[in-house]
Amino acid sequence: MLSTDPLQKRQQFAGLFLALGLLTEALCLIWSTPIAFVIFVALGGSFMFIGIAIYLYSLVSILPPPPAS
């Protein structure tokens, strides 16, 4: 279930990419062909990198709360 908070939305999106990357890498471990390694590195690694990058960007791009008056 997606949240309405922008930070949690970005973190859930990043988690989705990380889960896709882990799933891709787990499926590639079943195969024993040379193309499995290419998919493991290219597709699984790309999903993992995108997920980590989105997560780190979501932590850095948080706006500070407005000062209370």
Summary of the structure (lengths in Angstrom):
residues: 69
radius of gyration: 16.5
end to end distance: 34.7
largest distance: 64.2
contacts: 163
relative contact order: 0.18
helix: 75%
strand: 0%
